[in-house]
Amino acid sequence: MLLDAASLYYRAYFGVPESVRAPDGTPVNAVRGLLDFIARLVRDHRPDDLVACMDNDWRPHWRVELIPSYKAHRVAEESDRGPDVVGASPAKPGEETPDALSPQIPVIEEVLDAVGIARVGADGYEADDVIGTLARRAGGPVDVVTGDRDLFQLVDDARGVRVLYPVKGMGDPMVVDEAALREKYGVESGSAYADLALLRGDPSDGLPGVAGVGEKTAARLLQSYGDLAGILAAVGDPASGLTPAQRRKLEAAREYLAVAPKVVRVAGDVALPEFDPALPSEPLHARELEELAGRWGLGGSLRRLLDALAG
């Protein structure tokens, strides 16, 4: 089980009232919400291994070099607010990092470390790339837990890779497999979803997409021509069946389409530090965890997680 940590603690922050606070009055709603959600995931799915994947670099330079607009609006938002927590994305799609969330991120990291849940990031890469690499390395089924649709591209029934996607807050997640992709988006695989995503674009990530090609048109093109390479081949084939308008739009976007796959597709070959992914049955650092629990008032949320691990 691979957790998209930043995506989930954002969900936790907005899903649990800010009135949930530590003894000193500091909000800990994201901390407690995330612990409760992990406890539920462990109870419901019983993973052998569990890894919290981190954003060491939420806007990698190599992606920006290819598409300068990539997450550019978030840089402006960060400048307006002042510096944020090192290593944490200053904003998730469509939202700024609330002031009450930033101080909770180091607490989340300390608690996960004390519990013994592996926390893995890689300099120069996003959590998505860490997840993509670990999913590729896995020798068995993988559940990716995220509130970000970008990771639907990893869905692969043959390899047992699926996404658990919280639809609302931190409630029971929707299982996204290839059948779900066909039903919702009209594409046959995770790889096809990545092509659909780069064709339609994503304003929240600064990805322009192909002007005039929305989600439904992108799905129809993929149904007709298979993948992005097939679509581009059709642009150069007068007998391909593309309408003149489609041909013009795709031709005008050739420069974008040449680089977008590398930006949109998650990396699968990131060098990662050594770590133990095994799900612990008891805390790795019990005394430190006890001190954190008292300081931050983690109460029932931490107990439920420890009970789930022990079970």
ABEGO torsion letter per residue (X at the ends): XBBBAAAAAAAAAAABBAABBBAAGBBAAAAAAAAAAAAAAAAAAGBABBBBBBBABABBAAAAAABAABGAAAAAAAAAAEBBBBGBBABBBGBBBBAAAAAAAAAAAAAAAAAGBBBBBBBGBBAAAAAAAAAAABABBBBBBBABAAAAAABBAAAGBBBBBBABEABBBBBBBAAAAAAAAGBABAAAAAAAAAAAEBAAAGBAEBBGBBAAAAAAAAAAAGBAAAAAAAAABAAAGBBAAAAAAAAAAAAAAAAAAAAABBBAABBBBBBBABBBABBABAAAAAAAAAAAGAEAAAAAAAAAAAX
